[in-house]
């Protein structure tokens, strides 16, 4: 995995939503996400491939992303440039876990 230029801060309530993760319910659902030891893991639901890992840390009044990584195995995942991947990751979190657009 390689590091991404990623920044995200959220409230403790928002982080509780992130901790609930995302479990695929249908074959069409592409993602499975879960938190373990302050790290959010995003996997492709069909293959189980870990595409993203985001380590969080508590801060005054909330939580912030400390480090984000994307899969660098080009045979398994064709990553875009780092800024595009970071933007996509933020969109995934905001849309699927925080339910914001």
C-alpha positions in Angstrom: 0.0 0.0 0.0 1.1 3.6 -0.6 0.3 6.7 1.4 -2.2 9.2 0.1 -2.5 13.0 0.8 -5.6 12.8 2.8 -7.2 15.0 5.5 -10.5 14.4 7.2 -11.8 15.5 10.6 -15.1 14.5 12.1 -17.1 14.7 15.3 -17.2 11.8 17.7 -20.8 11.2 16.6 -19.7 11.1 12.9 -16.9 8.7 13.8 -19.5 6.4 15.5 -21.2 6.3 12.1 -17.9 5.4 10.4 -17.3 2.7 13.0 -20.6 1.0 12.0 -19.0 0.3 8.7 -20.7 -0.9 5.5 -21.8 -4.5 4.9 -22.8 -5.5 1.4 -26.4 -6.6 1.2 -26.7 -7.5 -2.5 -24.4 -8.8 -5.2 -24.3 -5.3 -6.7 -22.9 -3.8 -3.6 -19.2 -3.2 -4.3 -17.7 -2.3 -0.9 -17.3 -3.7 2.6 -15.9 -1.4 5.2 -15.1 -1.9 8.9 -13.1 -0.3 11.7 -10.6 -2.1 13.8 -8.2 -0.5 16.2 -8.9 3.1 15.0 -8.3 2.0 11.3 -11.0 2.0 8.7 -10.6 -0.7 6.0 -12.3 -0.5 2.7 -12.5 -3.8 0.8 -13.9 -4.8 -2.5 -16.8 -7.0 -1.6 -16.5 -9.5 -4.4 -12.7 -10.1 -4.1 -12.0 -9.1 -0.5 -9.1 -6.9 -1.8 -8.2 -4.2 0.7 -8.2 -1.0 -1.4 -8.0 1.6 1.4 -6.8 1.8 5.0 -7.3 5.0 7.0 -5.9 5.3 10.4 -7.7 7.7 12.8 -6.8 9.4 16.0 -8.9 11.2 18.6 -8.5 14.9 18.9 -10.2 17.5 21.1 -13.8 17.5 20.0 -13.6 14.7 17.5 -11.4 12.5 15.4 -9.0 13.1 12.4 -7.4 10.9 9.8 -3.8 10.4 10.7 -2.7 8.3 7.7 -4.5 7.0 4.5 -3.2 4.4 2.2 -4.3 2.9 -1.1 -3.6 -0.5 -2.6 -0.4 -0.3 -4.7 -0.7 -3.8 -6.3 -1.2 -2.9 -9.9 -2.2 -6.4 -10.8 -5.1 -6.3 -8.3 -6.2 -2.6 -8.4 -5.6 0.1 -11.0 -5.2 3.2 -8.8 -5.6 6.7 -10.2 -3.2 9.5 -9.2 -2.9 10.1 -5.4 -5.2 13.2 -5.4 -7.9 11.5 -7.4 -7.8 8.5 -5.0 -7.9 10.8 -2.0 -10.9 12.6 -3.4 -12.7 9.3 -4.2 -11.9 8.0 -0.7 -13.4 11.1 0.9 -16.5 10.8 -1.3 -16.9 7.1 -0.3 -16.7 8.0 3.4 -19.1 11.0 3.2 -21.6 9.2 0.9 -21.7 5.7 2.3 -20.8 6.1 6.0 -21.7 9.6 6.9 -24.7 9.7 4.5 -23.8 13.1 3.2 -23.4 14.3 -0.4 
